[in-house]
Amino acid sequence: MEKYWERDVGAIGVDEESCHPGKLGIAAQVDSLEMVTIRFGNSMTLRLNEEDVDALRDLLYEASRQLVNVRAQKVISESR
């Protein structure tokens, strides 16, 4: 049996209302059990398989796309 290991993928800081004026740290790791661990500061951890990581990525992408649409609509409304 392979020895368990974890590897850091990366970390970012995001503006989040509850952390103002600082940033919330978000870090991701992959491990030998084919899981991804996503840590949100010291308050929450998600442990996901590849399928769920992809679903989360798709959800976040769609949310980002909709924010672009909201911003574009504001620009259009303000230019009238």
Secondary structure, 3 states (H helix, E strand, C coil): CCCCCEEEEEEEEECCHHHCCCCEEEEEEEECCCCEEEEECCCEEEEECHHHHHHHHHHHHHHHHHHHHHHHHHHHHHCC
